[in-house]
Amino acid sequence: MSKHRAKQITGPGSWRKHLLAVGLGIFLIPLVFLPVEGQGSSLTIEELDQQATAYFKAGKYLEALSPAIQAFESRQTAKSEETLDLAGSLNKLAEIYRGLGDNDRAQPLLEKSLRIYESLLDPEDRRWVVPLNSLALVHYNKGEFGDAEKYFYKTLKVLDLSSGPTHPDKAAVLNNLARLYEATGAFSQAENLYEQTLAVFNNSYGHSPLNYAATLNNQALLYQRMGGKDEKIEPLYKKVLDIYRQASQTNHPGFASTLCNLGNFYLGMGEYEKAKPLIVQSMNIRKEILAPDHFDLAHSLDALAKYYIAVGQYENVEPLVHRSLAIRESAFGLNHPNITGSLETLATYYRNIGQYEKAASFLHRVLEIKKESLGSDHPDVGKSLRKLAELYEDAGDREQADTMYYSSVRVMKKNSNP
């Protein structure tokens, strides 16, 4: 079995709040050391922590990296023994790496933090929450859904013992678990968890409005995947954008993500002139605040390519999609489900210009990736089979079209409610 195959799902401080539910992207970039402007290494550990926290909250992960590294190295040098402060620095640094898409660097830092906590903390201490949740997100980002689920439930257990049912941290973890169920095709469970998340937020005090906005954004994305709830999607996205504006966070990765998501929604509705400015704005924000090969940028590149396909400006498509695919393949490798968006966009482009064999090769690659990573009966596999059926019908290959169509129906029936 591939390490990325979805496993069967079975249910059982200020910095900390932002660690719990930050960001939506999954990316991988080289290690970057940035100077702390005008300060050098003269800052105290506490000042470095504050600087890293401020940058992180603003979504400026690259700027947060250097002070976080300096604080970690200072603590590691200052004392030979492993301390709770050192574990805190490990958590901060790991979460910055995760925000930058470097899950491979984040994972060992979080595992070391948990080993320190195991030797120093009671099992019910709520300080366990941050590394447990973050490690769950790392596994989620790597497609290791069974491990991710395990750590999310461990996080919820600690929160239930230490904080009660209406703490905003519980809402953040429920949101993350909902995204996990959505990724495995369990849409009804995901929808229920998003409703639980919003209810906890609405009944809690002191929660981050940006975490609340992230759940609304995720709920809108789920409705797009489910279909049939178009009337709910636009108001949700607009509400999210208003929250970011009210918080003066219009240069935040989450704001850019929601702009792109709303642009994609308008593309699907055929409202192309509404879509383009949102997509371009999201891309400009991401170019300004993220690394050049950041996974989020691929979303904007892909969306803009879809716009050009929709309006027939085909000459603009290939450079955008090939760059998007290169970013995704660099981040995840050649066989991860997160690269399929770019492959599907390329397939649509080649189908529209009549190059059916090229389009079919990309869609077959998508189909194999989804079967390997999600299982043969996942609804996304059914959707890929349907796209292949439509392509073969366009190409005049009735036999292949019927084969793909009936395979699609079989998969979708398995996923329909009785």
MARMI-284986 format. One record per residue (C-alpha): residue number from 0; residue in one letter; z negated, x negated, y negated. Coordinates in pm, whole numbers. Each point is the difference from the previous one (the first is absolute). Example, Ala and Ser with C-alpha at 12.3 -4.5 7.8 and 13.67 -1.06 7.14 Angstrom:
% MARMI-284986
PT   n res     up   east  north
PT   0   A   -780  -1230    450
PT   1   S     66   -137   -344
***
This chain:
% MARMI-284986
PT   n res     up   east  north
PT   0   M      0      0      0
PT   1   S     83   -125   -348
PT   2   K   -297    -86   -214
PT   3   H    143    238   -261
PT   4   R     22    301    231
PT   5   A   -215    287   -123
PT   6   K   -295     45    231
PT   7   Q   -121    346     98
PT   8   I   -218    145   -273
PT   9   T   -332    139    121
PT  10   G   -250    143   -241
PT  11   P   -350    -71      8
PT  12   G   -654  -1189  -2411
PT  13   S    296     19   -215
PT  14   W    202   -263    187
PT  15   R    -87    163    329
PT  16   K    130    340   -112
PT  17   H    333   -149    -94
PT  18   L     27   -189    327
PT  19   L    -25    313    209
PT  20   A    326    178    -76
PT  21   V    214   -225   -212
PT  22   G    373     -9     25
PT  23   L    264    139    231
PT  24   G    226   -296     70
PT  25   I     31   -246    284
PT  26   F    144   -336    -98
PT  27   L      6   -373     72
PT  28   I     50   -276   -258
PT  29   P    -70   -375     -7
PT  30   L   -338   -120   -122
PT  31   V      3    -32   -380
PT  32   F   -263   -187   -203
PT  33   L     -5    113   -361
PT  34   P   -200   -165   -280
PT  35   V   -287    188   -162
PT  36   E    145      8   -346
PT  37   G   -195   -200   -256
PT  38   Q   -305    -35    223
PT  39   G     71   -250    278
PT  40   S   -295    -43    236
PT  41   S   -268     15   -270
PT  42   L    -84    362     80
PT  43   T   -311     83    200
PT  44   I     36    164    339
PT  45   E   -110    329   -151
PT  46   E    259    -26   -278
PT  47   L    272    -82    253
PT  48   D   -106    307    201
PT  49   Q     19    219   -310
PT  50   Q    342   -135    -92
PT  51   A    138     53    350
PT  52   T   -145    352      8
PT  53   A    153     94   -335
PT  54   Y    345   -120    104
PT  55   F    -28    170    337
PT  56   K    -99    337   -146
PT  57   A    304    -18   -230
PT  58   G    226    -65    300
PT  59   K     72   -358   -115
PT  60   Y    -50   -158    340
PT  61   L    171   -329    -78
PT  62   E   -226    -57   -301
PT  63   A   -305     95    208
PT  64   L     78   -258    268
PT  65   S    -95   -324   -177
PT  66   P   -348    101   -126
PT  67   A    -76    157    338
PT  68   I     96   -322    179
PT  69   Q   -210   -207   -242
PT  70   A   -303    226     49
PT  71   F     36    -17    378
PT  72   E     39   -378      5
PT  73   S   -296    -47   -235
PT  74   R   -224    211    224
PT  75   Q    122   -180    311
PT  76   T    -75   -338   -159
PT  77   A   -332     95   -156
PT  78   K   -175     90    328
PT  79   S     54   -114    354
PT  80   E   -130    324    154
PT  81   E    189    328     13
PT  82   T   -135    247   -254
PT  83   L     63    358   -107
PT  84   D    150   -130   -325
PT  85   L    248   -205    200
PT  86   A     90    308    204
PT  87   G     56    188   -324
PT  88   S    239   -268   -120
PT  89   L    184     16    332
PT  90   N     39    377    -42
PT  91   K    133    -33   -354
PT  92   L    247   -270     87
PT  93   A    117    187    311
PT  94   E     61    317   -198
PT  95   I    206   -186   -258
PT  96   Y    212   -150    278
PT  97   R     40    347    148
PT  98   G    107    131   -340
PT  99   L    259   -278    -11
PT 100   G    120     97    346
PT 101   D   -133   -307    180
PT 102   N   -184    173    283
PT 103   D      5   -313    215
PT 104   R   -214   -184   -257
PT 105   A   -226    300    -58
PT 106   Q    -90     65    365
PT 107   P   -191   -322     87
PT 108   L   -193     19   -329
PT 109   L   -116    352     82
PT 110   E    -88    -94    358
PT 111   K   -210   -292   -129
PT 112   S   -173    235   -246
PT 113   L    -87    236    285
PT 114   R   -144   -288    203
PT 115   I   -227    -90   -294
PT 116   Y   -108    364    -38
PT 117   E    -71     21    372
PT 118   S   -251   -284    -30
PT 119   L   -161    115   -326
PT 120   L     24    379    -35
PT 121   D   -136    305    174
PT 122   P    281    196    175
PT 123   E    -60    296   -233
PT 124   D     27   -202   -323
PT 125   R    276    143   -214
PT 126   R    127   -345    -95
PT 127   W    184      9    335
PT 128   V    232    264   -148
PT 129   V    227   -227   -205
PT 130   P    106   -252    269
PT 131   L     22    269    270
PT 132   N    227    221   -211
PT 133   S    205   -296   -119
PT 134   L     48   -130    353
PT 135   A    113    349    103
PT 136   L    258     -9   -279
PT 137   V    122   -343    108
PT 138   H     58    128    355
PT 139   Y    167    312   -142
PT 140   N    231   -211   -213
PT 141   K     94   -206    307
PT 142   G     82    312    201
PT 143   E   -302    -46    228
PT 144   F   -107    362    -26
PT 145   G   -250      9    286
PT 146   D   -200   -289   -147
PT 147   A     25    156   -346
PT 148   E   -139    330    125
PT 149   K   -292   -177    169
PT 150   Y   -105   -174   -322
PT 151   F     44    315   -212
PT 152   Y   -238    189    229
PT 153   K   -248   -288    -10
PT 154   T     15     20   -380
PT 155   L    -61    376      2
PT 156   K   -297    -45    234
PT 157   V   -166   -246   -239
PT 158   L     67    230   -295
PT 159   D   -143    304    180
PT 160   L   -317   -195     76
PT 161   S    -40   -158   -341
PT 162   S    160    216   -270
PT 163   G     34    364     97
PT 164   P    297    240     22
PT 165   T    101     11   -368
PT 166   H     10   -367    -92
PT 167   P    336   -102   -155
PT 168   D     29   -290    245
PT 169   K     22    252    284
PT 170   A    288    170   -180
PT 171   A    181   -333    -24
PT 172   V    -34    -66    374
PT 173   L    105    356     90
PT 174   N    308    -54   -216
PT 175   N     82   -319    188
PT 176   L    -51    168    337
PT 177   A    230    283   -110
PT 178   R    272   -254    -72
PT 179   L    -48   -141    347
PT 180   Y     44    340    165
PT 181   E    304     66   -218
PT 182   A    155   -328    114
PT 183   T    -39    108    363
PT 184   G    163    337    -67
PT 185   A   -322    202     17
PT 186   F     84    188   -319
PT 187   S   -240    293     40
PT 188   Q   -297   -235     51
PT 189   A    111   -204   -299
PT 190   E     30    309   -219
PT 191   N   -349    113    102
PT 192   L   -146   -343    -78
PT 193   Y    163    -11   -344
PT 194   E   -158    339    -76
PT 195   Q   -337   -136    116
PT 196   T     50   -308   -216
PT 197   L     69    202   -313
PT 198   A   -298    225     72
PT 199   V   -231   -301     24
PT 200   F    140   -142   -324
PT 201   N    -50    335   -174
PT 202   N   -363     14    114
PT 203   S    -92   -361    -71
PT 204   Y   -109   -185   -311
PT 205   G    127   -327   -130
PT 206   H    319    -18    204
PT 207   S    302   -191   -124
PT 208   P    264    228   -152
PT 209   L    266   -239    131
PT 210   N   -126     43    357
PT 211   Y     19    377    -52
PT 212   A    354    -45   -133
PT 213   A     92   -207    307
PT 214   T    -99    288    230
PT 215   L    204    250   -204
PT 216   N    297   -236     21
PT 217   N    -43    -34    376
PT 218   Q    -27    376     40
PT 219   A    328     46   -188
PT 220   L    168   -262    220
PT 221   L   -124    183    310
PT 222   Y    147    327   -127
PT 223   Q    333   -177    -49
PT 224   R     -7   -120    359
PT 225   M   -106    340    136
PT 226   G    257    199   -196
PT 227   G    -36    360   -111
PT 228   K   -250    -64   -280
PT 229   D    230   -116   -280
PT 230   E   -169    221   -257
PT 231   K   -326   -197     39
PT 232   I    147   -350    -26
PT 233   E    112    -33   -362
PT 234   P   -329    135   -148
PT 235   L   -199   -243    214
PT 236   Y    201   -302   -113
PT 237   K    -20    107   -363
PT 238   K   -376     41     30
PT 239   V    -26   -353    144
PT 240   L    204   -145   -287
PT 241   D   -221    181   -252
PT 242   I   -312   -152    160
PT 243   Y    143   -351    -38
PT 244   R    100     70   -360
PT 245   Q   -346    134    -86
PT 246   A   -150   -314    153
PT 247   S    241   -219   -204
PT 248   Q    134   -144    327
PT 249   T    375     44    -46
PT 250   N     62   -359    109
PT 251   H   -181     51    331
PT 252   P    165    -31    344
PT 253   G   -111    354     83
PT 254   F    167    140   -312
PT 255   A    323   -178     95
PT 256   S    -23    134    357
PT 257   T    -37    357   -121
PT 258   L    290    -35   -241
PT 259   C    217   -119    288
PT 260   N   -123    277    231
PT 261   L     75    269   -259
PT 262   G    342   -158    -58
PT 263   N     71     17    373
PT 264   F   -110    365      1
PT 265   Y    245     81   -278
PT 266   L    274   -184    191
PT 267   G    -67    223    300
PT 268   M     21    307   -224
PT 269   G    332   -113   -149
PT 270   E   -152    -50   -347
PT 271   Y    155   -342    -45
PT 272   E    -41    -43   -374
PT 273   K   -371     73     28
PT 274   A    -30   -251    282
PT 275   K    164   -309   -148
PT 276   P   -230    -70   -299
PT 277   L   -309     35    219
PT 278   I    137   -239    261
PT 279   V    108   -255   -262
PT 280   Q   -339     20   -172
PT 281   S   -179    -55    332
PT 282   M    219   -302     72
PT 283   N    -61   -151   -344
PT 284   I   -379     35     38
PT 285   R      9   -157    344
PT 286   K    214   -291   -121
PT 287   E   -253    -64   -276
PT 288   I   -323     14    200
PT 289   L     96    -92    357
PT 290   A    144   -301    174
PT 291   P    381    -11     29
PT 292   D    -13     65    376
PT 293   H   -271    266     -7
PT 294   F     56    285    243
PT 295   D    -49    268   -266
PT 296   L    304   -132   -186
PT 297   A    211     79    306
PT 298   H    -88    369    -42
PT 299   S    139      5   -353
PT 300   L    311   -196     97
PT 301   D     64    239    287
PT 302   A    -53    307   -217
PT 303   L    241   -128   -264
PT 304   A    259    -70    272
PT 305   K    -41    359    124
PT 306   Y     61    124   -353
PT 307   Y    326   -197    -24
PT 308   I    109    134    341
PT 309   A    -79    356   -111
PT 310   V    211    -27   -318
PT 311   G    280   -193    170
PT 312   Q    -46   -332   -182
PT 313   Y     41   -196    322
PT 314   E     71   -334   -164
PT 315   N   -367    -24   -101
PT 316   V   -147     72    343
PT 317   E     31   -303    227
PT 318   P   -178   -262   -217
PT 319   L   -301    231    -41
PT 320   V    -32     93    367
PT 321   H     58   -350    134
PT 322   R   -273   -132   -230
PT 323   S   -231    281    108
PT 324   L     67    -76    367
PT 325   A    -56   -373    -52
PT 326   I   -340     67   -163
PT 327   R   -104    229    284
PT 328   E    119   -231    276
PT 329   S   -182   -291   -164
PT 330   A   -317    206    -17
PT 331   F      3    155    346
PT 332   G    261   -164    218
PT 333   L    315    149    147
PT 334   N   -150    277    216
PT 335   H   -273    166   -207
PT 336   P     26    370    -95
PT 337   N    -50    -90   -366
PT 338   I    351   -148    -15
PT 339   T    170    320    115
PT 340   G     23    151   -349
PT 341   S    244   -267   -114
PT 342   L    199     24    326
PT 343   E     34    377    -42
PT 344   T    117    -43   -359
PT 345   L    265   -247    115
PT 346   A    107    244    272
PT 347   T     36    279   -257
PT 348   Y    208   -225   -223
PT 349   Y    240   -103    279
PT 350   R     26    358    123
PT 351   N     93    121   -348
PT 352   I    277   -258    -35
PT 353   G    135     78    348
PT 354   Q   -115   -315    183
PT 355   Y   -149    191    289
PT 356   E    -41   -289    244
PT 357   K   -210   -198   -247
PT 358   A   -206    309    -80
PT 359   A    -56     66    371
PT 360   S   -115   -359     61
PT 361   F   -271     32   -266
PT 362   L   -114    342    125
PT 363   H    -20   -124    359
PT 364   R   -211   -291   -119
PT 365   V   -229    248   -179
PT 366   L    -22    213    314
PT 367   E   -103   -293    220
PT 368   I   -260   -122   -250
PT 369   K   -154    347    -22
PT 370   K     -3     48    377
PT 371   E   -166   -339     49
PT 372   S   -257     35   -276
PT 373   L    -74    374      3
PT 374   G     92    119    348
PT 375   S    306    191    123
PT 376   D   -144    342    -82
PT 377   H   -104    -65   -360
PT 378   P    151    247   -252
PT 379   D    154   -288   -193
PT 380   V    196    -86    315
PT 381   G    127    357      5
PT 382   K    113    -31   -362
PT 383   S    186   -323     76
PT 384   L    176    165    295
PT 385   R    104    286   -229
PT 386   K    144   -246   -254
PT 387   L    201   -166    275
PT 388   A    129    339    116
PT 389   E    116     82   -353
PT 390   L    165   -341    -34
PT 391   Y    191     32    328
PT 392   E    110    350   -102
PT 393   D    141   -141   -325
PT 394   A    177   -270    200
PT 395   G    155    261    232
PT 396   D   -188   -114    313
PT 397   R   -107    340    130
PT 398   E   -140   -129    329
PT 399   Q   -236   -253   -164
PT 400   A    -94    254   -265
PT 401   D   -104    256    264
PT 402   T   -199   -262    195
PT 403   M   -195   -106   -307
PT 404   Y    -48    357   -117
PT 405   Y   -149    124    328
PT 406   S   -225   -308     20
PT 407   S   -120     77   -351
PT 408   V    -76    362     89
PT 409   R   -198   -111    307
PT 410   V   -219   -235   -209
PT 411   M    -55    248   -281
PT 412   K    -98    277    247
PT 413   K   -268   -230    139
PT 414   N   -142    -34   -351
PT 415   S     21    367   -101
PT 416   N   -305    223     -9
PT 417   P    -22    244    293
***
